């Protein structure tokens, strides 16, 4: 799969178009069809009991899928999530959560991704898995 945006281009896009989340996410690897990102899970991402909240993990898979698609498609700001299914399997603690996302299909109007979240200290234990579908705007 041809890469239209590398990690530097994706980081620049993130900082320019999504300044509200700068500092929460970082790129680990960009090698289409895969993108690996980290959520720097701090106190603001925790729910009572000290585990990372479901919405924070959803945010990680959603952001990672979005940038996985952009790596292959180019800077299309209006690609939007149309479906997400996520299974939460383990309770992760604050710290670095890694998401490895794979672009399974890039069509004219839809893109399909699948990803897994791992805790950095227990990379052999899946925290969550998700599948996402994105709508791609016409004339991208």
Short mmCIF file of the C-alpha atoms (twelve columns), coordinates in Angstrom:
data_MODEL
# 
_entry.id   MODEL 
# 
loop_
_atom_site.group_PDB 
_atom_site.id 
_atom_site.type_symbol 
_atom_site.label_atom_id 
_atom_site.label_alt_id 
_atom_site.label_comp_id 
_atom_site.label_asym_id 
_atom_site.label_seq_id 
_atom_site.Cartn_x 
_atom_site.Cartn_y 
_atom_site.Cartn_z 
_atom_site.pdbx_PDB_model_num 
ATOM 1   C CA . UNK A 1   0.000   0.000  0.000  1 
ATOM 2   C CA . UNK A 2   1.364   3.402  -0.989 1 
ATOM 3   C CA . UNK A 3   2.002   5.864  1.823  1 
ATOM 4   C CA . UNK A 4   0.722   9.411  1.211  1 
ATOM 5   C CA . UNK A 5   1.651   10.775 4.655  1 
ATOM 6   C CA . UNK A 6   4.523   9.751  6.917  1 
ATOM 7   C CA . UNK A 7   4.750   10.166 10.698 1 
ATOM 8   C CA . UNK A 8   6.054   13.746 10.432 1 
ATOM 9   C CA . UNK A 9   3.231   14.801 8.076  1 
ATOM 10  C CA . UNK A 10  0.641   13.103 10.295 1 
ATOM 11  C CA . UNK A 11  2.014   14.768 13.435 1 
ATOM 12  C CA . UNK A 12  1.937   18.167 11.698 1 
ATOM 13  C CA . UNK A 13  -1.670  17.551 10.623 1 
ATOM 14  C CA . UNK A 14  -2.625  16.482 14.179 1 
ATOM 15  C CA . UNK A 15  -1.064  19.589 15.717 1 
ATOM 16  C CA . UNK A 16  -2.647  21.938 13.176 1 
ATOM 17  C CA . UNK A 17  -6.159  20.472 12.919 1 
ATOM 18  C CA . UNK A 18  -6.612  18.921 16.389 1 
ATOM 19  C CA . UNK A 19  -4.740  21.161 18.850 1 
ATOM 20  C CA . UNK A 20  -7.106  20.106 21.664 1 
ATOM 21  C CA . UNK A 21  -5.505  16.636 21.819 1 
ATOM 22  C CA . UNK A 22  -1.861  17.561 21.262 1 
ATOM 23  C CA . UNK A 23  0.098   15.984 24.089 1 
ATOM 24  C CA . UNK A 24  -2.345  13.088 24.487 1 
ATOM 25  C CA . UNK A 25  -1.211  11.076 21.463 1 
ATOM 26  C CA . UNK A 26  2.053   10.301 19.742 1 
ATOM 27  C CA . UNK A 27  2.980   8.263  16.686 1 
ATOM 28  C CA . UNK A 28  5.122   5.191  17.266 1 
ATOM 29  C CA . UNK A 29  5.165   3.707  13.767 1 
ATOM 30  C CA . UNK A 30  3.645   4.547  10.400 1 
ATOM 31  C CA . UNK A 31  4.013   1.719  7.900  1 
ATOM 32  C CA . UNK A 32  0.766   1.328  5.907  1 
ATOM 33  C CA . UNK A 33  -1.419  -0.592 6.240  1 
ATOM 34  C CA . UNK A 34  -0.418  -0.226 9.916  1 
ATOM 35  C CA . UNK A 35  -0.206  2.785  12.215 1 
ATOM 36  C CA . UNK A 36  0.771   2.467  15.856 1 
ATOM 37  C CA . UNK A 37  -0.009  5.291  18.263 1 
ATOM 38  C CA . UNK A 38  0.260   5.843  22.002 1 
ATOM 39  C CA . UNK A 39  -2.252  7.428  24.350 1 
ATOM 40  C CA . UNK A 40  -0.412  9.066  27.225 1 
ATOM 41  C CA . UNK A 41  -3.100  8.158  29.744 1 
ATOM 42  C CA . UNK A 42  -2.985  10.571 32.667 1 
ATOM 43  C CA . UNK A 43  -5.412  11.369 35.515 1 
ATOM 44  C CA . UNK A 44  -7.837  13.061 33.097 1 
ATOM 45  C CA . UNK A 45  -8.254  9.704  31.298 1 
ATOM 46  C CA . UNK A 46  -9.062  7.694  34.420 1 
ATOM 47  C CA . UNK A 47  -12.360 6.618  35.895 1 
ATOM 48  C CA . UNK A 48  -12.937 5.784  39.557 1 
ATOM 49  C CA . UNK A 49  -10.798 2.815  40.516 1 
ATOM 50  C CA . UNK A 50  -7.777  4.102  38.620 1 
ATOM 51  C CA . UNK A 51  -8.414  2.426  35.265 1 
ATOM 52  C CA . UNK A 52  -8.369  4.165  31.897 1 
ATOM 53  C CA . UNK A 53  -11.933 5.049  30.898 1 
ATOM 54  C CA . UNK A 54  -13.782 3.492  27.977 1 
ATOM 55  C CA . UNK A 55  -14.213 6.875  26.244 1 
ATOM 56  C CA . UNK A 56  -10.441 7.436  26.432 1 
ATOM 57  C CA . UNK A 57  -9.770  4.043  24.841 1 
ATOM 58  C CA . UNK A 58  -12.422 4.757  22.209 1 
ATOM 59  C CA . UNK A 59  -10.624 8.033  21.512 1 
ATOM 60  C CA . UNK A 60  -7.359  6.166  20.995 1 
ATOM 61  C CA . UNK A 61  -8.786  3.683  18.487 1 
ATOM 62  C CA . UNK A 62  -10.732 6.424  16.694 1 
ATOM 63  C CA . UNK A 63  -7.721  8.731  16.365 1 
ATOM 64  C CA . UNK A 64  -5.468  5.845  15.343 1 
ATOM 65  C CA . UNK A 65  -7.909  4.631  12.673 1 
ATOM 66  C CA . UNK A 66  -8.301  8.175  11.324 1 
ATOM 67  C CA . UNK A 67  -4.553  8.598  10.933 1 
ATOM 68  C CA . UNK A 68  -4.171  5.082  9.537  1 
ATOM 69  C CA . UNK A 69  -6.560  6.115  6.754  1 
ATOM 70  C CA . UNK A 70  -4.833  9.469  6.220  1 
ATOM 71  C CA . UNK A 71  -1.449  7.744  5.908  1 
ATOM 72  C CA . UNK A 72  -2.835  5.898  2.868  1 
ATOM 73  C CA . UNK A 73  -5.249  8.539  1.532  1 
ATOM 74  C CA . UNK A 74  -3.571  11.864 2.236  1 
ATOM 75  C CA . UNK A 75  -4.811  14.857 4.271  1 
ATOM 76  C CA . UNK A 76  -8.597  14.490 4.049  1 
ATOM 77  C CA . UNK A 77  -9.896  16.352 7.096  1 
ATOM 78  C CA . UNK A 78  -13.542 15.441 6.556  1 
ATOM 79  C CA . UNK A 79  -13.240 11.648 6.742  1 
ATOM 80  C CA . UNK A 80  -15.629 10.676 9.552  1 
ATOM 81  C CA . UNK A 81  -16.372 7.638  11.704 1 
ATOM 82  C CA . UNK A 82  -19.573 5.895  10.622 1 
ATOM 83  C CA . UNK A 83  -19.285 2.804  12.814 1 
ATOM 84  C CA . UNK A 84  -17.202 1.537  15.714 1 
ATOM 85  C CA . UNK A 85  -17.403 -1.688 17.650 1 
ATOM 86  C CA . UNK A 86  -15.079 -2.039 20.614 1 
ATOM 87  C CA . UNK A 87  -14.557 -4.899 23.049 1 
ATOM 88  C CA . UNK A 88  -13.008 -3.984 26.392 1 
ATOM 89  C CA . UNK A 89  -11.082 -6.998 27.724 1 
ATOM 90  C CA . UNK A 90  -8.870  -5.799 30.578 1 
ATOM 91  C CA . UNK A 91  -8.625  -2.772 32.870 1 
ATOM 92  C CA . UNK A 92  -5.528  -0.770 31.978 1 
ATOM 93  C CA . UNK A 93  -3.834  1.535  34.469 1 
ATOM 94  C CA . UNK A 94  -2.659  5.051  33.708 1 
ATOM 95  C CA . UNK A 95  0.444   5.232  31.560 1 
ATOM 96  C CA . UNK A 96  1.162   4.561  27.926 1 
ATOM 97  C CA . UNK A 97  -1.459  2.598  25.986 1 
ATOM 98  C CA . UNK A 98  -0.458  1.446  22.512 1 
ATOM 99  C CA . UNK A 99  -2.898  0.979  19.651 1 
ATOM 100 C CA . UNK A 100 -1.851  -0.908 16.527 1 
ATOM 101 C CA . UNK A 101 -4.354  -0.213 13.756 1 
ATOM 102 C CA . UNK A 102 -4.571  -1.950 10.388 1 
ATOM 103 C CA . UNK A 103 -6.301  -0.535 7.333  1 
ATOM 104 C CA . UNK A 104 -8.196  -3.553 5.994  1 
ATOM 105 C CA . UNK A 105 -9.944  -1.867 3.066  1 
ATOM 106 C CA . UNK A 106 -9.727  1.529  1.433  1 
ATOM 107 C CA . UNK A 107 -12.578 2.006  -1.029 1 
ATOM 108 C CA . UNK A 108 -13.939 5.047  -2.846 1 
ATOM 109 C CA . UNK A 109 -16.448 5.920  -0.123 1 
ATOM 110 C CA . UNK A 110 -15.622 3.724  2.893  1 
ATOM 111 C CA . UNK A 111 -12.525 2.604  4.769  1 
ATOM 112 C CA . UNK A 112 -12.442 -0.282 7.240  1 
ATOM 113 C CA . UNK A 113 -9.873  -0.637 10.044 1 
ATOM 114 C CA . UNK A 114 -9.190  -3.045 12.870 1 
ATOM 115 C CA . UNK A 115 -7.042  -2.355 15.894 1 
ATOM 116 C CA . UNK A 116 -5.863  -3.628 19.237 1 
ATOM 117 C CA . UNK A 117 -4.882  -1.751 22.383 1 
ATOM 118 C CA . UNK A 118 -2.111  -2.986 24.662 1 
ATOM 119 C CA . UNK A 119 -0.596  -1.664 27.849 1 
ATOM 120 C CA . UNK A 120 3.041   -0.788 27.317 1 
ATOM 121 C CA . UNK A 121 4.170   -2.993 30.187 1 
ATOM 122 C CA . UNK A 122 2.034   -5.986 29.115 1 
ATOM 123 C CA . UNK A 123 2.218   -6.042 25.325 1 
ATOM 124 C CA . UNK A 124 1.106   -9.687 25.284 1 
ATOM 125 C CA . UNK A 125 -2.263  -8.877 26.914 1 
ATOM 126 C CA . UNK A 126 -4.900  -7.183 24.773 1 
ATOM 127 C CA . UNK A 127 -6.750  -4.441 26.642 1 
ATOM 128 C CA . UNK A 128 -9.322  -3.829 23.890 1 
ATOM 129 C CA . UNK A 129 -10.001 -4.587 20.234 1 
ATOM 130 C CA . UNK A 130 -12.027 -2.520 17.819 1 
ATOM 131 C CA . UNK A 131 -13.268 -2.403 14.262 1 
ATOM 132 C CA . UNK A 132 -14.103 0.926  12.657 1 
ATOM 133 C CA . UNK A 133 -15.624 2.124  9.404  1 
ATOM 134 C CA . UNK A 134 -15.030 5.607  8.075  1 
ATOM 135 C CA . UNK A 135 -16.883 7.528  5.403  1 
ATOM 136 C CA . UNK A 136 -14.559 9.198  2.919  1 
ATOM 137 C CA . UNK A 137 -15.806 12.439 1.383  1 
ATOM 138 C CA . UNK A 138 -16.381 12.504 -2.366 1 
ATOM 139 C CA . UNK A 139 -13.726 14.146 -4.523 1 
ATOM 140 C CA . UNK A 140 -10.971 13.566 -2.003 1 
# 
